[in-house]
């Protein structure tokens, strides 16, 4: 395995220079920009992140601005990206950087790793790309690539395996550490990308790739079996009055903490039960306008959601009432609930 790793720098650096995608976070080596992009790219496609990244930097230009940014603004900028704990941890980490490091991003690996929301992969990406340090950044793309290069059927989500790959890569880092990290990421995201047949003919590593030589590259990597997602039923109330909708904020802890939502309860309620629940909220329901069924998938939970559109007599109750335009401009409404904002209303 060692001989394969030793061949990677020479094979990848020239290939990367010729084939790298032009991405906004590759325009400089500012650690704030690298950090922000890597956090956004977690669980999110590159194409989806481009616009979010540009908008975020336009509104929150530097670490100090992030440390003092309004939570509502940050949630709105993050709206639709999901995993909102990421942006909350960004702000927490920015506050640590301002308070402990004078607003200057630390360069020490251990200090970076200690920041809220930063794990080994993100710390490695920042150290290598921003500061050109020989610290590997091993994510799913890199693990898939290595699994195929070495023809190794070990499950790539085994933490022991991941640690072994990090240790192996650390020994062969070239002077161009940042380019090498990005070359590994780029090859694993494109030529040797996920959910499709690897383009082995275009791979700069095909001459020493054991998976390609054995004809097993397409069947790799192997992953541990996933546990089935827990399913929860929810009845969601889209309450309207004179063009305004009732919103409430979720609690400060747990899933989607601190974000806006349409009022909702656990379980699937009948039409009559739904009207009764609206009355319990201190409102006078006029009529159920329509009902729709939607779903939303989180990492470990799937919500089966039953949307009930109810017109009420007046905008009362413990809610904030906003028009659709105001919701779009002001309220960070997670995708789980945003899908009920004036969708096709079919019974």
C-alpha positions as CSV (number, residue, x, y, z in Angstrom):
1,X,0.0,0.0,0.0
2,X,2.9,2.4,0.8
3,X,4.2,2.4,-2.7
4,X,0.8,3.5,-4.1
5,X,0.7,6.4,-1.7
6,X,4.2,7.5,-2.6
7,X,3.2,7.8,-6.3
8,X,0.2,10.1,-5.5
9,X,1.9,13.5,-5.4
10,X,3.6,13.3,-8.7
11,X,0.5,11.8,-10.4
12,X,-1.9,14.3,-8.9
13,X,-0.3,17.8,-8.8
14,X,0.1,18.2,-12.5
15,X,-3.3,16.7,-13.2
16,X,-4.9,19.1,-10.7
17,X,-3.3,22.2,-12.2
18,X,-4.7,21.2,-15.6
19,X,-8.1,20.0,-14.5
20,X,-9.3,21.8,-11.4
21,X,-12.7,23.4,-11.3
22,X,-12.9,27.1,-11.0
23,X,-14.6,27.6,-7.7
24,X,-15.1,30.8,-5.8
25,X,-13.4,29.6,-2.6
26,X,-10.3,28.7,-4.7
27,X,-9.6,32.3,-5.6
28,X,-7.4,32.9,-2.5
29,X,-6.1,31.1,0.5
30,X,-7.9,33.2,3.2
31,X,-8.5,30.8,6.1
32,X,-11.9,32.4,6.7
33,X,-12.9,31.6,3.1
34,X,-11.5,28.1,3.3
35,X,-13.3,27.4,6.6
36,X,-16.6,28.8,5.4
37,X,-16.6,26.8,2.2
38,X,-15.6,23.5,3.9
39,X,-18.4,23.9,6.5
40,X,-20.9,24.7,3.7
41,X,-19.8,21.8,1.6
42,X,-20.5,19.3,4.4
43,X,-23.5,17.2,3.2
44,X,-24.1,19.7,0.4
45,X,-23.3,19.6,-3.4
46,X,-20.7,22.0,-4.8
47,X,-23.2,23.6,-7.3
48,X,-25.6,24.3,-4.5
49,X,-23.0,25.9,-2.3
50,X,-21.6,28.4,-4.8
51,X,-24.5,30.9,-4.5
52,X,-24.7,30.5,-0.7
53,X,-21.0,31.1,-0.3
54,X,-21.0,34.3,-2.4
55,X,-24.1,35.7,-0.6
56,X,-22.8,34.9,2.8
57,X,-19.5,36.7,2.2
58,X,-21.3,39.7,0.8
59,X,-23.2,40.0,4.1
60,X,-20.6,38.7,6.6
61,X,-17.3,39.8,5.1
62,X,-14.9,38.6,7.8
63,X,-14.4,36.8,11.1
64,X,-15.2,39.7,13.3
65,X,-18.4,40.4,11.4
66,X,-19.4,36.8,11.8
67,X,-18.7,36.9,15.6
68,X,-21.1,39.8,16.0
69,X,-23.7,38.9,13.4
70,X,-27.4,38.6,14.2
71,X,-28.6,35.0,14.6
72,X,-31.6,35.8,12.4
73,X,-29.4,37.1,9.6
74,X,-27.2,34.0,9.8
75,X,-30.1,31.6,9.7
76,X,-31.6,33.5,6.8
77,X,-28.3,33.3,4.9
78,X,-28.2,29.6,5.6
79,X,-31.8,28.9,4.7
80,X,-32.1,25.8,2.6
81,X,-28.7,24.5,3.3
82,X,-29.9,22.5,6.2
83,X,-27.9,21.2,9.2
84,X,-28.2,24.7,10.9
85,X,-26.0,23.7,13.7
86,X,-23.2,24.4,11.3
87,X,-23.8,28.1,11.1
88,X,-24.4,28.3,14.8
89,X,-21.0,26.7,15.4
90,X,-19.4,29.1,12.8
91,X,-20.5,32.0,14.9
92,X,-19.3,30.3,18.2
93,X,-15.9,29.6,16.6
94,X,-15.7,33.2,15.3
95,X,-16.3,34.5,18.8
96,X,-13.5,32.3,20.1
97,X,-11.2,33.6,17.4
98,X,-12.0,37.2,18.2
99,X,-11.8,36.7,22.0
100,X,-8.8,34.4,22.2
101,X,-6.8,35.2,19.0
102,X,-7.5,38.8,18.4
103,X,-9.6,38.0,15.4
104,X,-6.8,36.3,13.6
105,X,-7.4,32.7,12.5
106,X,-5.0,30.4,14.4
107,X,-2.5,28.4,12.4
108,X,-1.8,25.7,15.0
109,X,-3.6,22.4,14.2
110,X,-4.6,21.7,17.8
111,X,-6.0,25.2,18.2
112,X,-8.0,24.9,15.0
113,X,-9.3,21.5,16.0
114,X,-10.5,22.9,19.3
115,X,-12.8,25.4,17.7
116,X,-16.5,24.7,17.8
117,X,-17.8,22.7,14.8
118,X,-14.3,21.9,13.4
119,X,-13.4,18.2,13.2
120,X,-10.3,16.5,11.8
121,X,-11.3,16.9,8.1
122,X,-12.0,20.6,8.3
123,X,-8.9,21.2,10.4
124,X,-6.8,19.4,7.9
125,X,-8.4,21.4,5.0
126,X,-7.7,24.7,6.7
127,X,-4.1,23.8,7.8
128,X,-3.1,22.5,4.3
129,X,-5.0,24.8,2.0
130,X,-4.8,28.1,3.9
131,X,-1.4,27.5,5.6
132,X,0.3,24.9,3.4
133,X,0.9,22.5,6.3
134,X,1.2,18.8,5.6
135,X,-2.0,17.9,7.4
136,X,-4.4,15.5,5.5
137,X,-8.1,16.3,5.0
138,X,-9.8,12.9,4.6
139,X,-13.4,12.9,3.7
140,X,-15.7,10.5,1.8
141,X,-14.2,11.4,-1.5
142,X,-10.7,10.7,-0.4
143,X,-11.7,7.5,1.3
144,X,-13.4,6.3,-1.9
145,X,-10.4,7.1,-3.9
146,X,-8.0,5.3,-1.6
147,X,-10.3,2.3,-1.4
148,X,-10.2,1.9,-5.1
149,X,-6.5,2.7,-5.5
150,X,-5.6,0.0,-3.0
151,X,-8.4,-2.4,-3.9
152,X,-9.3,-2.5,-0.2
153,X,-12.8,-3.9,0.8
154,X,-12.5,-2.5,4.4
155,X,-15.6,-0.4,5.1
156,X,-14.6,3.2,4.6
157,X,-16.9,4.4,7.5
158,X,-14.8,2.4,9.9
159,X,-13.0,5.0,12.1
160,X,-9.9,2.8,12.4
161,X,-9.6,2.7,8.6
162,X,-10.0,6.4,8.3
163,X,-7.3,7.0,10.9
164,X,-4.9,4.6,9.0
165,X,-5.5,6.6,5.8
166,X,-4.8,9.9,7.5
167,X,-1.5,8.5,8.9
168,X,-0.4,7.1,5.6
169,X,-1.2,10.3,3.7
170,X,0.7,12.4,6.3
171,X,3.9,10.6,5.4
172,X,3.9,11.5,1.7
173,X,2.8,15.2,1.7
174,X,4.7,17.3,-0.8
175,X,5.8,20.9,-0.3
176,X,2.6,22.0,-2.2
177,X,0.4,20.8,0.7
178,X,-2.6,22.8,-0.2
179,X,-2.6,21.8,-3.9
180,X,-2.2,18.2,-2.9
181,X,-5.1,18.2,-0.5
182,X,-7.3,19.8,-3.2
183,X,-6.0,17.4,-5.8
184,X,-7.1,14.5,-3.7
185,X,-10.5,16.1,-3.1
186,X,-10.9,17.0,-6.8
187,X,-10.1,13.5,-8.1
188,X,-12.4,11.9,-5.5
189,X,-15.2,14.3,-6.4
190,X,-15.0,14.1,-10.2
191,X,-13.2,11.3,-12.0
192,X,-13.6,8.9,-9.1
193,X,-16.8,10.5,-7.9
194,X,-19.7,9.1,-5.9
195,X,-22.9,7.4,-7.2
196,X,-21.6,6.8,-10.7
197,X,-19.1,4.6,-12.6
198,X,-15.5,5.8,-12.1
199,X,-14.0,7.4,-15.3
200,X,-10.8,5.2,-15.0
201,X,-9.7,6.1,-18.6
202,X,-9.3,9.8,-17.5
203,X,-7.6,9.0,-14.1
204,X,-4.0,10.0,-13.6
205,X,-3.6,7.1,-11.2
206,X,-4.8,4.3,-13.5
207,X,-1.3,2.9,-14.1
208,X,-1.0,2.0,-10.4
209,X,-4.6,1.7,-9.3
210,X,-5.2,-1.9,-8.1
211,X,-9.0,-1.5,-8.3
212,X,-8.7,-0.6,-12.0
213,X,-6.2,-3.4,-12.7
214,X,-8.4,-6.0,-10.9
215,X,-11.7,-4.7,-12.4
216,X,-13.2,-4.0,-9.0
217,X,-13.1,-0.2,-8.9
218,X,-16.8,0.1,-9.6
219,X,-17.7,-2.2,-6.7
220,X,-15.8,-0.1,-4.2
221,X,-15.9,1.4,-1.7
222,X,-17.7,-0.8,0.9
223,X,-19.7,0.8,3.7
224,X,-21.1,-0.5,6.9
225,X,-24.9,-1.3,6.8
226,X,-27.0,1.8,7.7
227,X,-29.5,1.7,10.5
228,X,-33.0,2.4,9.3
229,X,-34.3,6.0,9.9
230,X,-36.8,6.6,12.5
231,X,-40.1,7.9,11.1
232,X,-42.2,10.5,12.8
233,X,-45.7,11.7,11.7
234,X,-46.4,15.4,12.1
235,X,-49.5,17.5,11.3
236,X,-48.5,21.0,10.1
237,X,-50.9,23.9,10.3
238,X,-50.6,26.6,7.6
239,X,-52.8,29.2,9.2
240,X,-53.7,32.2,7.1
241,X,-55.6,35.5,7.6
242,X,-55.7,38.3,5.1
243,X,-52.6,37.1,3.3
244,X,-50.5,36.6,6.5
245,X,-49.4,33.3,7.9
246,X,-48.8,32.2,11.5
247,X,-45.2,31.4,12.4
248,X,-43.5,30.4,15.6
249,X,-39.9,29.8,16.7
250,X,-38.6,26.4,17.6
251,X,-36.8,26.0,20.9
252,X,-33.2,26.8,21.5
253,X,-32.2,23.1,21.7
254,X,-32.6,20.1,19.4
255,X,-33.4,19.6,15.7
256,X,-33.7,22.9,13.8
257,X,-33.2,24.9,17.0
258,X,-34.0,28.6,17.0
259,X,-35.5,28.5,13.5
260,X,-39.0,29.5,12.4
261,X,-41.7,26.9,11.7
262,X,-45.4,26.6,11.0
263,X,-47.3,25.4,14.1
264,X,-47.3,21.6,14.2
265,X,-48.0,18.7,16.4
266,X,-46.9,15.1,16.5
267,X,-49.1,12.5,14.9
268,X,-51.6,12.6,12.0
269,X,-54.8,14.4,12.9
270,X,-58.1,14.1,11.2
271,X,-59.9,17.2,9.7
272,X,-62.1,17.5,12.8
273,X,-59.2,17.0,15.2
274,X,-57.2,19.6,13.3
275,X,-60.0,22.2,13.6
276,X,-60.1,21.4,17.3
277,X,-56.4,21.9,17.7
278,X,-56.6,25.3,15.9
279,X,-59.2,26.4,18.5
280,X,-56.9,25.3,21.3
281,X,-54.3,27.7,19.8
282,X,-56.7,30.6,20.6
283,X,-57.9,31.0,17.0
284,X,-61.3,30.8,15.2
285,X,-61.0,28.6,12.2
286,X,-63.3,29.4,9.3
287,X,-62.5,26.4,7.0
288,X,-59.9,23.9,6.0
289,X,-58.9,25.1,2.5
290,X,-56.9,22.1,1.5
291,X,-54.6,19.3,2.8
292,X,-51.3,18.0,1.4
293,X,-48.9,15.3,2.3
294,X,-45.1,15.9,2.3
295,X,-42.0,14.3,3.7
296,X,-38.6,15.5,4.8
297,X,-35.5,13.4,5.4
298,X,-32.9,14.2,8.0
299,X,-29.8,12.1,8.6
300,X,-31.4,9.8,11.2
301,X,-35.1,10.8,11.1
302,X,-37.8,11.0,8.4
303,X,-40.8,13.3,9.0
304,X,-44.0,12.3,7.3
305,X,-45.9,15.6,7.3
306,X,-49.5,16.3,6.8
307,X,-50.1,20.0,5.9
308,X,-53.5,21.4,6.8
309,X,-54.3,24.9,5.3
310,X,-56.7,26.7,7.5
311,X,-58.2,30.2,7.1
312,X,-58.8,31.9,10.5
313,X,-61.0,34.8,11.4
314,X,-58.2,37.0,12.9
315,X,-54.4,36.9,13.4
316,X,-54.4,36.0,17.1
317,X,-52.7,33.4,19.2
318,X,-49.0,33.2,20.3
319,X,-47.7,33.6,16.8
320,X,-45.9,36.1,14.5
321,X,-48.0,36.8,11.4
322,X,-46.1,37.4,8.2
323,X,-47.0,37.6,4.5
324,X,-45.3,35.3,2.1
325,X,-43.0,38.1,0.9
326,X,-42.0,38.9,4.5
327,X,-41.3,35.2,5.2
328,X,-39.1,35.0,2.2
329,X,-37.1,38.1,3.2
330,X,-37.1,37.9,7.0
331,X,-37.7,34.5,8.4
332,X,-35.3,31.6,8.2
333,X,-37.8,28.8,7.4
334,X,-36.2,25.4,7.1
335,X,-36.9,23.3,3.9
336,X,-39.0,20.9,6.0
337,X,-41.6,23.7,6.5
338,X,-40.8,25.9,3.5
339,X,-42.2,23.2,1.2
340,X,-45.6,24.1,2.6
341,X,-45.3,27.8,1.6
342,X,-48.0,28.0,-1.2
343,X,-47.3,24.7,-2.8
344,X,-49.7,23.1,-5.2
345,X,-52.7,22.6,-3.0
346,X,-54.1,19.2,-3.9
347,X,-56.6,17.4,-1.8
